[in-house]
Amino acid sequence: MDRDELLRCLPSNRELFYGGRWHSPISGLYEQTIDPATGASLGDVAEGGTSDVAAAVSAAHAGFLVWAKLKPSERGSIMREAASILRRHAEEFALIDALDTGNPVAQMIADAHIAAASIDYFAGLAGELKGQTIPLGNGNLNYTLREPLGVVARIVAYNHPLMFAGTKIGAPLAAGNSLIIKAAAQAPLSALRLAELIGGLFPDGVLNVVTGGVECGRALAEHTGIAAVSLIGSIPTGRAVMRSASETLKPVILELGGKNALIAYPDADCDAVADGAVRGMNFTWAGQSCGSTSRLFLHSDIHDQVLEKIVRLTRDRHRPGLPTDHATTMGPLVSKAQHDKVLEFIAKGKEQGARLVTGGEVPNDPALASGWFVEPTVFADVTSQMAIAREEIFGPVLSVIRWSDENTLFEQVNELDYGLTAAIFTRDLNTAHLAAQRVQAGYVWINNVSEHFPGAPFGGYKQSGLGREESLEEMYEFSQLKNVNIKF
């Protein structure tokens, strides 16, 4: 497929979608979106601002009044139709995100299916927001109702823009809310195509998609007509959203950064650890995942053997290439700013005494010279005080730390402000359970990495987030409890 054919798969609408129609930004401003593999423009996208958000909220409120009155089964039926459309257009969405994010197209095909599965899951839960009866006696009947909040906003991240936009639809809509999705500023195109394909299934104003930068996100968090706001993003952005939302005391749901640990015990299967370390690092997306297990704690007894396997697997599996090529297994970083940040961390790792065992450079392939590529990078001899072991890089950099004393291990694992995910590799069931209890993280894998399961609540400890998603708990986040007492 040549470049012109690739570009024809991009959405034709680059405006703001709300109230069932496309709208030009009130300011008249547009922002260019860039292909990170080539540096070429993919066209201009509307730059939504405060006035646009106000108009979208008004439209979403009108949609909420209609949507909340539908039977849960009716809401679920429409949602299932939306999920079917996502599945049918999975390859198209993969191409859009490959161009807009740099993630490899072959691996991105799964994202639409993951989003569709999430929508189907919540469609099936639409009738499960049930209240309780409370026995009080003495002529009192007391019961509770779970009701939708109203208009909710969800601000999604750039690393998997279609998957995140799609998976954030299910819970609020199933609960009876209307929704405004703010697409990622760095990669807005697949969310716009999503609106083109499924926006018309819902009553006008129920599903809305806006694009823009900081002003747009702040306006959503501050607006009095927004009943709740969620974010996938960095810790600083999460704090900013909380500050803005606090003005109207609205609840926030945050999935923020991670500096996640993979712990390998001396009895672990060395091949499984090496495979898990490489998969868990998410080199396919150039390490751009908040759940990446970017700190690998290897016990001294297996350290050298596993490290050798990791280096070999990394080199065999992940070579940077053009993301629209189905043979590519690793794409570029999303922007020049992120590219520069990753290279700075690599330089800092060398300066602070870490041993570079593979990668660490910009690829010398002339075909990649215009893109923001960095080789998959592994450092050994990392100490817990080095910057590459403490800060979220959001890039393809794995830090390997040797351990021998278990108490010291968990001091180092838990000393950071992050607590999103963790992985533990051991053959001993008691060791696995005890380690899972000791690690301060919201989502823990045993002898596995990276997999998510509909119905299993996902969310972080400490500054890695607030609230839980991907489960019935997420629907509770987008509902409110009313108590009714009858005296008879």
N, C-alpha and C positions, 0 to 999 in steps of 0.2 A: 504494500500500500504506500503510494507516494505521499509527499507532504500535503498536497492539495486535497487528496482523498481523506487524510487524517483530519484536516481542519474542517471538512464538511460534516463531521460527526458532532461538532460543538453546537451548543444550543443557539438558536437564532434570537431568542429573547435575552437581552442583557439588562433589563429594567428591574423594577421592584414588583413582586407579585403579592397583592393583597386584595381582599374583597372579591376574589374571583377574576380579577383583571390585572393587566400589566400597566405600570405607571412609570413615567419618567421621573427622575429625582427632582424635587422641588427646587433645589439649588442649581440644577443643570450640570452638576459636576459628575464626571466619570473618572475611573481609575483604570490604568492598564493592568492586565494580568499577563504574567510572563511564563513561558515554557522554561523550566529550570535546567533542562538538558541541553538547550541551545541558546538560551538568552533571548530568543525571538518573542515578539509580541503575539499574544493570542486574542488581542482585541481589547476593547474598553468595556467596563462593567459599571453600572450605576453606583454612585457613592451616596448611599442613603445617609441622611442626617436627622436631626431632632424633629423637624417638621414632618419628614417622611414617616418616622416612627409613630408620631401622633396620629397620622392618617391610618397607618396600619393597625394600630391599637383600636381605633374607632371601628374599623371594618371587622376586626377580630371579635370585638364585643358583640356586634350584631350577629356574627356567625355563632358565637357561643350560645346565644339565646335560642337558636334553632337546634344546634347540635345536642345540647344538654337535655332537650326534651325527647330525643329519639330513644327508642328502646335499646338497651345494651346489645341485643342481638342485631339490631339494624346498624349500629355503629360498627360492630364486628364484621358484618357482611361487607360494608364499604371498605374497611381496612384490608380484608382478605383480597378484594379485587385489586387494591393498590399493591399488595405484596406480589400478586401474580404478574402485574405489569413490570415490577422491578426484575423479576426473574427473566421475563422475556427480553428485557433490554440489558441484561448483565454485561454482555460484551461491549455494547455501546458505552455504558457507564465506565467500564474499565479503560477504554481508549481515552475518554474525556479526562479521567483522573490521571492516567499515565502522562498525558500532555500537560496537565495543570499542576500536578504534584511531583512528577518524576518517578513515581512508584512503577515498577515493572508491570506491563499490561497483563501478562499471563497470570501473575499472582493476584492482580486486582479484580479479576473476574469473580472471585469468591465474595467480594465485598457486597455486591448487590444481593447475593443469596443470603448472606448473613443478615443484612437489613431486612430482607423479606421474611426470614425465619423469625426475627424479632417482632415484626408487625403481626405475623400470624399468631405468635405466642400471646401477645397482649390482646389481640382480637378475641382469643379464647377466654381471656380473663375478664372481659368487659362486664360480665354479670357477677363477678366475684367480690366486688366492693360491698360487702354486707355489713349490716349493723348487728347489734346484740340486744337482747332483752335482759333487764337487770331486775331481779326479784327484790322488791322493797317491802311488800306487804302493806297492811293497813290501808287498803283501798288505793294504792298507787301502782300504776303501770309505767315503767320507765324503759325507754329504748333509745338506741343510737342510730344515726344515719351517717353514711359516708357520702359527702357531696363534692362535686368538682369545685375547684378554686375559681375558675373563670378563664381569663386570658393568661397564658403562660408563655415565656420566652426561653428559647434554648440556643445558646451560642456555641457553635461547634468548631472543632479544630481542623487544621489543614492536612494532617498526615493521612487521614482516611475520610475525606470530606463526604463522599456519598454514603459510606457505611455509617458514619456518625449522624448525618442528617436523617437517614432512614431509620436507624435504631432509636433515635430520639422522638420519633413520631408516636410510637405505639402506646406507651404508658399514659401520657397526658390525654390523647384522644380517646383511648378506651375508657378512661375515667370520666369523660364528658367535657373536658376542657377544649377550648380552641387554642391554636398554637401559632406562634411566630418563630420561625427558624432564622437565625442570623448566620449566613454562610461565612466560612473562613475568608478573610480578606485576601490571603495569599493564594487561595484555590477555590473560587466561588462557582465554577462553571457547572459541576455536576449537581449541585443543589438547585441551580436554575433549571437544568434539564429535568430534574425531579418534579419541580413545579409545573413544567410544561406537560409532563406525562400524567401526573396524578392529581394536580390541583383541582381539576374540574370534576373529579369524582365526588368531592365533598360539597356540602352547602357553602355558598359564598362566604368567605371570611373565616372558615374553620382551619384551613391550612394556608399559611402565608410564609413567603420567603423574602427576606430583605438582605441586601448586601451593603457593605460599608466598612469603615474602620473603627477607630476608638470612639468617635462621636456617636456612631450608631449603637454600639454596644452600651455605652454609658447611658444613652437615652432610654434604652430598653430597661436597664436596671433601675433607673430613677423614676420611670413613668408611673403615675398613681394608678393607671388602668391595668398595669401588669401585676398579676397576683403572685407570681413566683418566677424566678429566673434560675436557669442552670447554665453551667459553663464547663467545657473541656478546655483546659489551657494551663498556663504556667501559674506558679504560686503568686508572683506579683500581680498578674491579671486577676486571679481569684480574690486577692485582697481588695483590689480596686472595685470589683463587682460587689463585694460585700459592703464596702463603704457606701457605694451608690445605692444599693438596695436598702441599707439601714435607714435612709431618709424616710422611707415609707414602710419600714418594718416588714418587708416581704421576705418569705423564706427563700433560701438559696440552696442549690444542690451543686456541689463542686467536685469535679474529677481533675486533680491537679498533678503536679510533677511527681516523679519517682526517681530514686537512686537505689534500685532494687537489688537484693542480694540473692545469689544462688549459692547454697551451702552444700559442699560435698564432703561426706564423712569417709573415713578410711575404708569402710566396707562397701562403698558404692561401686556399682558397675562402671568401670572407667570409660567404656565406649558410650554408655548412656549419658554420663556426665558431659563428655565432650560434645556429643550431639545436642544435649540440652543447652549447653553454654552457647553454642553457635546459633541454634534456633531462638533461644531466649533473648539474644542480643538484637534480634530483628535487623540483621544486616540487609535483608531484602529491601527494607524501607530506609536504608542508610542510618539505621539506629534511631529513627525518629518515631519513637513510641514511648509513652509515659510508663508502660509496663515492662520495658526492657530490663532484663537482669544484667545490668552493666557492671555490677561488682560480683566477681566470682571468688568465693572463699574456698580454696582447695587445701585439704589436709596434707601435711608434709609427706605422709606415706605414699600418696598417689599424685602429688603435685607434678613432678617432672613428666611422668607417663601421660597424664591427662593434658598437660600443656602442649606436649608434642602432637597429640591427636587433634587438639583444637586448632593449632597452626595449620596442620594438613587439611582439615575439614574446611576451615575458613578460605584457604587458597583454592581448594577444589570447587567449593559451592558458590562462591560470591566474587564475581569479577564485574566491576562497573561496566555498564553498557547503556545504549539508548533505550529508554523505557518502552518505546513503542515496538521494539523488536521482541518477539515472543521467546527468544532464546536468552534474553537478559535476566539475570538473577539479582541484580543490585542496581538501583538508580542513583540519581544525584540528590543532594540536599535541596530544600525547597527554595532557597534564596541565597543571594550573595552574602547577606548579613549572617545567615546561619552557617554558611560555608566558612566565612572568616572566623566565626566564633569557634567552630570545631578545630580549625587549624591552630588557633591560639591555644586551645586546651592541649593539643598534641605537643606543641612546643613547650608548654608549661610542664607536661609530664616528663619530657626529656630533661628539662632544666632541673626538676626536683629529684631526679635520680632514678626514675622508672626505666626499665629495660624494654625497649621496643623490639618485639619479636616478629612482627609482621605488619605490613602496611605503613600507615603514617604519612603517605605522600599523595599528591595529586596524580592521577593516572597520566601516563605519557602518550596515550592513544590520541592521535590528531583528530579523530572523529568526535572526541569528547572535550576538545580544547575550549569550546565556548560555553560549556555547562559547568555546574557547581558540584563537581565530583570529588570525592575523597575515597581512598582505598579503605577496605575494612581493616581495622587497626586493633592490635592486641598488645597490651603492655603487661610485662611480668615484673616481679620484685616491687610491686606497688605497696606502699604503706598506707594506713588508714588516715594519715594526716595530709596526704597529697591532694591537690585540687581535683585531679581526675578520679579520686576515690570518694570525694565529698560532694561535688556539685553535679547537678544534672546537665550533661553535655548536649543531649538530644542529637546525637550523632553516632557514627559507627566506631565507637571506642570502647573496648572491653578492658577492664582493670582486673588483673589477677592478683589475689592476696593470699599468701601462705598462712596457715594456722596450725596450731598444735594443741592449745589449751582451750577447752570448750567455754569456760567462763569468760576468758578474754575475747573469744570469738563473738559471743553475743553482746558483749560491751561494744565492740566495734560495729557489729551489724545494726544495733539499735541506737547508736549515739547520734545519728542524723535526725533532722526534722522531718524527713520523708518516711512514709510507711504505706506504700501502695500495694506492692506485691512482693512475694518471696518464693523461692523454690528450694526444696530440701531433697537431697539424693542420699539414700541409705537403703540397705537391705533389711534393716532391723525395724520392726513395726513400733516397738516401744520408743526407740530413738526418734523415729519420725513423729510420733504423737507429741513427745516431750518438746522436740524442737519447734513444732508448729505452735505450741503454747508459748514458748519463750520468744519467738520472733514477733516484733511489733509491726505487723502488716495486716491489711484488711483482706487480702486474697492470697492464699498459700497453696502452692502445688507440691505434691509429694511425687518424686520421680517423674516429673513432667514440667513443662513450661508452656506459657502463652495461650493455652486453650481457655475459651470461655464457653459457658453452657447456659442456655435460656432457663431461667428459674433459679440460678445460683447467684445470690446477691454479690455485686461487685462495687467496691469503694475503698477509700483509703483511711488509714489511721493518721493521726497528727496533722501535719500541714499538707498531706497528700489528698485531702478532700473532706467533704461533708456529704452525708446521705448515702443511699445505696441505690444501685440501678440494676437493670437486667433481670428483674424478679418482681414478685408481687409487692415487695417493699417499695419499688419505684412507683407503683400506682398509689401507694399510701402517701408518698411524697407529694403527689399532685391531687390530693383530696383533703378535705377537712371534716372533722368529726362534730356532729351536732347531737345534743342530748335533748330528748323530749320526755316530759313527765306528764302523765294524765292522772288526775284525781277523780275517783268515781265512788 
